[in-house]
Amino acid sequence: MTTGGNFYNRLGVKRIINAASWITVYGGSIMPPAVVQAMDDASHWFVDMHELNEKAGNIIATLTGAEAGLVTAGSAAGMVLEAAATMAGNDPAKIWQLPDTSNMKNEIILHRAHRVNYDHSFRAAGAMLVEIGNASTTQEWELENAINENTAAVAYIFGPRRGGAIPLRRTVEIAHQHDIPVIVDAAAMLPPLENLSRFIEEGADLVSFSGGKGVMGPQSTGILAGRADLIEAAYANGAPNSVSVGRAAKVCKEEIAGLITALEIFVDTDFEAVNANWRAKCVYVVDELKEIPGLRVELEEARPDHLEGGSNFAKAVIHFDQDWNGPNIEDINQMLFDGDPGVRVGLSDIGDALAVYPVALQPGEEEILAARLKEVLTTGR
């Protein structure tokens, strides 16, 4: 386990073991040394930010297979820019007017099955959300019927279960028949590597990824890739331009350097080996806990083909049987939280089990994690 952290010690901030994945509230990912070095190198010079954004965008375009790219202040900021680009375009009057979308196309169609906290980012730019379908199914005619003269875009969000949504490729076909762009949020869909280009290949016009999760860049960065005209419009609606709704989502030169370096490392990573390492950590946890009475501890294999949040890596899942007489999930989480270092684990997809997500565990932390879980789960027994 890393023994650094003098800054956190000075502030009295407790470090944690993160078995809850690359989520913002726990700091995203740990950046590789080369990423930190690139940020340090970039910090010693001034540059023209327009030129830097252009050159960084060219690299994103090459690596994603898109026409153009842009470094954003996280995937949620990318969603703001997606909405702004499709509503205001490059029109300076409309850019200045946002988030007031009076007298412009301002409706974004969204599957009801895709309603998540982050669709607030579309509304932050002034969009009106038009829901189609229900939690379990959506018919193609519902999408056709929702498209009208006020439609700015059709949104598609990867992360929640997709059973209730029309497949992306078919969504694109229907939208494009009406000259409507499709904008995608794929924040947590990396890895696998193929997803970096998959959604562009399926016809999406703009795709937003997080740069601070599986890419392991700065937590406050993201990747926006897509059509050249829409990327140009997204940039016009964002920083460093001072008149745009996206000005608040500023990306500094150091973050751009870190994100591009992280992305270049990402596309050259042996994910077969990475996945094997993640799986081995989960197997260790399962083996350490599986004999505790009243628990059913299972290895859940990676299913990247599901294209759902948390499905692209293996996990250890702790189910509580009916005869479980130990602490409840709330108490377990509190006891894990109270330790030093604190421990964070996730909830399973169905919410009544605990899950160990291995992707943010540092070398050797699976042993500390398993020991702490065993201690907490057997307390009072």
C-alpha positions in Angstrom: 0.0 0.0 0.0 1.3 3.5 -0.9 2.6 5.3 2.2 2.5 8.8 0.7 -0.1 11.4 1.4 1.7 14.1 3.3 -0.7 16.8 1.9 -3.7 14.8 3.2 -2.1 14.3 6.5 -1.4 18.0 6.8 -5.1 18.8 6.2 -6.3 15.9 8.4 -8.0 14.2 5.5 -8.3 10.4 5.9 -7.2 8.3 3.0 -9.5 5.5 1.8 -9.2 2.2 0.1 -11.5 2.5 -2.9 -13.4 -0.6 -3.9 -16.3 1.4 -5.2 -14.9 2.1 -8.7 -13.8 5.3 -10.4 -16.5 7.6 -9.0 -16.1 11.3 -8.6 -16.9 11.4 -4.9 -13.9 9.2 -4.1 -11.5 11.1 -6.4 -11.8 9.2 -9.7 -8.6 7.3 -10.6 -5.0 7.3 -9.7 -3.0 9.0 -12.5 0.0 7.1 -13.9 3.4 8.8 -13.3 3.7 9.8 -16.9 0.5 11.7 -16.7 1.6 13.6 -13.6 4.9 14.3 -15.3 3.2 15.7 -18.5 1.1 18.0 -16.3 4.2 19.2 -14.5 6.0 19.8 -17.8 3.0 21.8 -19.2 2.9 24.0 -16.1 6.1 25.8 -16.8 5.1 27.5 -20.0 2.4 29.7 -21.5 0.6 28.7 -24.7 -2.2 29.9 -26.9 -5.2 27.9 -25.6 -6.9 27.9 -29.0 -3.9 26.2 -30.6 -3.5 23.8 -27.7 -7.1 22.8 -27.9 -6.9 22.3 -31.7 -3.8 20.1 -31.5 -5.2 18.0 -28.6 -8.5 17.6 -30.5 -6.6 16.3 -33.5 -5.1 13.5 -31.4 -8.5 12.7 -29.9 -9.9 12.5 -33.5 -7.2 10.1 -34.6 -7.6 7.8 -31.6 -11.4 7.7 -31.7 -11.9 7.6 -35.4 -14.0 10.7 -35.3 -13.8 13.7 -37.5 -12.8 15.9 -34.6 -12.3 16.0 -30.8 -12.1 18.2 -27.8 -10.9 18.0 -24.2 -13.7 18.8 -21.8 -14.0 19.4 -18.1 -15.4 15.9 -17.5 -18.1 13.9 -19.3 -20.9 16.0 -17.7 -19.4 19.1 -19.1 -19.2 17.3 -22.4 -23.0 16.8 -22.2 -23.6 20.5 -21.6 -21.5 21.2 -24.7 -23.3 18.5 -26.7 -26.7 20.2 -25.9 -25.4 23.7 -26.6 -23.8 22.7 -29.9 -27.0 21.2 -31.2 -29.2 24.0 -30.0 -27.1 27.2 -30.6 -24.5 25.9 -33.1 -22.0 28.6 -34.1 -24.5 31.4 -34.0 -23.0 34.1 -31.7 -26.4 35.5 -30.8 -27.7 32.1 -29.7 -24.5 31.3 -27.9 -24.8 34.5 -25.9 -28.5 33.8 -25.3 -28.0 30.3 -23.7 -29.3 28.9 -21.4 -32.4 30.9 -22.6 -33.5 28.8 -25.6 -36.4 30.9 -26.6 -36.9 30.9 -30.4 -34.5 28.1 -31.1 -34.7 24.3 -31.4 -34.4 23.3 -27.8 -35.9 19.8 -27.4 -33.7 16.8 -26.7 -35.4 13.4 -27.0 -34.3 10.9 -24.3 -35.4 7.3 -23.6 -37.2 7.2 -20.2 -35.0 4.2 -19.4 -32.0 6.5 -19.7 -33.1 9.1 -17.2 -30.2 9.5 -14.8 -28.8 12.3 -12.6 -26.5 13.4 -15.3 -29.2 14.4 -17.8 -29.3 17.6 -15.7 -26.3 18.6 -17.8 -28.5 18.8 -20.9 -31.0 21.0 -19.0 -28.1 23.2 -17.7 -27.6 24.4 -21.3 -31.3 25.2 -21.6 -32.6 22.0 -23.2 -36.1 20.7 -22.7 -36.1 16.9 -22.3 -38.8 14.9 -24.2 -39.1 11.4 -22.8 -40.1 8.4 -24.9 -40.9 4.8 -23.9 -40.9 3.4 -20.4 -38.5 1.6 -18.1 -38.8 -1.7 -19.9 -39.4 -1.0 -23.5 -39.5 1.7 -26.2 -41.1 1.4 -29.6 -39.6 2.9 -32.7 -42.8 4.8 -33.5 -42.4 6.6 -30.2 -39.1 8.1 -31.3 -40.6 8.9 -34.8 -43.6 10.6 -33.1 -41.5 12.7 -30.8 -39.4 14.3 -33.5 -40.7 17.7 -34.6 -39.6 21.2 -35.7 -38.3 21.9 -32.2 -36.1 18.8 -31.9 -32.4 19.7 -31.5 -31.0 16.2 -30.8 -31.7 12.7 -29.7 -29.7 11.7 -26.6 -28.4 8.2 -25.7 -27.0 7.5 -22.3 -24.9 4.4 -21.6 -24.7 3.3 -18.0 -28.2 2.3 -16.9 -29.7 -1.0 -18.0 -30.4 -0.7 -21.7 -33.4 -3.1 -21.9 -35.9 -0.3 -22.2 -34.1 1.6 -25.1 -34.0 1.3 -28.9 -30.5 0.1 -29.8 -28.1 3.0 -30.6 -27.6 2.0 -34.2 -31.3 2.0 -34.9 -31.8 5.2 -32.9 -29.2 6.8 -35.2 -30.9 5.5 -38.3 -34.2 7.0 -37.3 -32.8 10.3 -36.2 -30.7 10.8 -39.3 -33.7 10.2 -41.5 -35.0 13.5 -40.0 -31.5 15.2 -40.1 -31.4 15.1 -36.3 -28.1 14.5 -34.6 -27.6 11.8 -31.9 -25.5 12.8 -28.8 -24.1 10.1 -26.5 -23.0 10.0 -22.9 -20.6 7.1 -22.5 -18.8 8.4 -19.4 -18.0 5.1 -17.8 -17.7 2.9 -20.9 -13.9 2.8 -21.0 -12.4 0.3 -21.0 -12.8 -1.8 -23.1 -10.7 -0.1 -25.7 -13.0 -0.8 -28.6 -15.7 1.5 -27.1 -13.5 4.5 -27.8 -14.5 4.2 -31.4 -17.5 1.9 -31.3 -20.2 4.6 -30.8 -18.8 6.8 -33.5 -18.7 3.8 -35.8 -22.4 3.2 -35.0 -23.2 6.7 -36.3 -23.3 8.8 -33.2 -22.7 12.5 -34.0 -21.1 13.4 -30.6 -19.8 11.1 -27.9 -18.8 12.2 -24.4 -16.4 10.1 -22.2 -14.9 10.7 -18.8 -11.2 11.3 -18.8 -10.8 10.6 -15.1 -12.2 7.0 -14.9 -10.8 4.2 -16.9 -8.6 6.5 -19.0 -6.9 7.4 -15.7 -6.4 11.1 -16.7 -7.1 14.1 -14.5 -10.4 13.6 -12.7 -11.8 16.9 -14.0 -11.3 16.1 -17.7 -13.4 14.4 -20.4 -13.3 13.5 -24.1 -15.7 14.8 -26.7 -15.5 13.3 -30.2 -17.7 13.5 -33.2 -18.6 15.5 -36.3 -16.3 18.3 -37.1 -19.0 20.9 -37.4 -20.5 19.9 -34.0 -17.1 19.8 -32.3 -16.5 23.3 -33.6 -19.9 24.4 -32.3 -19.1 22.7 -28.9 -15.9 24.7 -28.7 -17.6 27.9 -29.5 -20.0 27.2 -26.6 -17.3 26.4 -24.2 -14.1 27.7 -22.5 -11.9 29.6 -23.1 -14.6 31.7 -24.8 -15.9 34.1 -22.3 -19.4 34.6 -23.7 -20.5 30.9 -23.6 -22.6 28.8 -21.3 -19.7 26.4 -21.0 -17.2 29.0 -19.8 -17.6 27.7 -16.2 -16.3 24.3 -17.3 -12.8 25.5 -18.0 -9.9 23.1 -18.8 -6.4 24.3 -18.0 -3.3 23.6 -20.1 -2.0 21.1 -17.5 -5.2 19.1 -17.6 -5.1 19.0 -21.4 -1.6 17.7 -21.3 -2.5 15.1 -18.7 -5.6 13.9 -20.5 -3.9 13.5 -23.9 -1.0 11.6 -22.2 -3.4 9.3 -20.4 -5.4 8.7 -23.6 -2.2 7.7 -25.5 -1.3 5.3 -22.6 -4.8 3.9 -22.6 -4.8 2.9 -26.3 -1.5 1.1 -25.8 -2.6 -0.8 -22.7 -2.8 -4.6 -22.5 -6.3 -4.9 -21.2 -6.3 -8.6 -21.2 -3.6 -8.5 -18.5 -5.4 -5.6 -16.7 -8.7 -7.6 -16.6 -6.9 -10.7 -15.4 -5.4 -8.6 -12.5 -8.8 -7.2 -11.6 -10.4 -10.6 -11.7 -7.6 -12.1 -9.5 -8.3 -9.4 -6.8 -12.0 -10.3 -6.8 -11.2 -14.0 -6.6 -9.0 -13.3 -3.5 -11.8 -11.4 -1.8 -14.3 -14.2 -2.6 -12.0 -16.9 -1.3 -11.4 -15.0 2.0 -15.1 -14.4 2.7 -17.0 -17.3 1.2 -17.0 -19.4 4.4 -18.7 -16.8 6.6 -22.1 -18.3 7.6 -25.2 -16.5 6.1 -23.3 -15.0 3.2 -23.2 -16.0 -0.4 -20.1 -14.5 -1.9 -19.7 -14.8 -5.7 -17.4 -13.8 -8.5 -19.4 -11.9 -11.2 -17.6 -12.1 -14.5 -17.0 -9.1 -16.7 -19.7 -8.6 -19.4 -18.5 -5.7 -21.6 -21.0 -6.7 -24.2 -23.8 -5.5 -21.9 -22.7 -1.9 -22.3 -23.9 -1.0 -18.8 -22.2 0.7 -15.9 -19.9 -1.6 -14.0 -20.4 -4.5 -16.5 -17.0 -4.1 -18.2 -14.9 -5.6 -15.3 -15.3 -8.5 -12.9 -16.5 -7.9 -9.3 -17.0 -9.7 -6.1 -20.6 -9.6 -4.9 -21.6 -10.3 -1.2 -25.2 -11.5 -0.9 -27.0 -11.8 2.5 -29.0 -14.9 2.9 -32.3 -15.0 4.9 -30.5 -16.6 7.9 -27.9 -13.7 8.1 -27.8 -12.5 11.7 -24.9 -10.0 11.3 -24.9 -6.2 10.8 -27.1 -4.7 8.1 -25.7 -3.0 5.0 -25.9 0.5 6.4 -24.0 -0.5 9.6 -21.4 -2.4 7.5 -20.7 0.6 5.4 -20.4 2.8 8.5 -17.9 0.5 10.1 -15.9 0.3 7.0 -16.0 4.1 6.7 -14.9 4.6 10.3 -11.6 2.6 9.8 -8.3 4.2 9.1 -7.8 4.0 6.2 -11.5 4.1 5.5 -12.9 1.5 3.1 -15.5 2.2 0.4 -17.4 -0.6 -1.4 -20.2 -0.4 -3.9 -23.8 -1.7 -4.0 -24.8 -4.5 -6.5 -27.0 -3.7 -9.4 -30.1 -4.8 -7.5 -29.1 -2.8 -4.4 -29.4 -5.5 -1.7 -25.9 -6.8 -1.8 -22.4 -5.3 -1.5 -20.0 -5.3 -4.4 -16.2 -5.0 -4.6 -15.2 -3.2 -7.7 -11.5 -3.9 -8.2 -10.6 -1.2 -10.7 -9.3 1.5 -8.3 -7.6 -0.9 -5.8 -3.9 -0.3 -5.5 -1.4 -3.2 -5.4 -1.9 -5.2 -2.2 -5.1 -3.4 -1.1 -7.3 -6.4 -1.8 -5.6 -8.1 1.2 -6.3 -5.2 3.5 -9.8 -4.9 2.1 -10.6 -8.6 2.6 -9.3 -8.5 6.1 -11.3 -5.5 7.0 -14.5 -6.9 5.4 -14.0 -10.2 7.3 -13.6 -8.2 10.6 -16.7 -6.1 10.0 -18.9 -9.0 8.7 -18.1 -11.2 11.7 -18.4 -8.5 14.4 -20.7 -9.6 17.2 -21.1 -13.1 15.9 
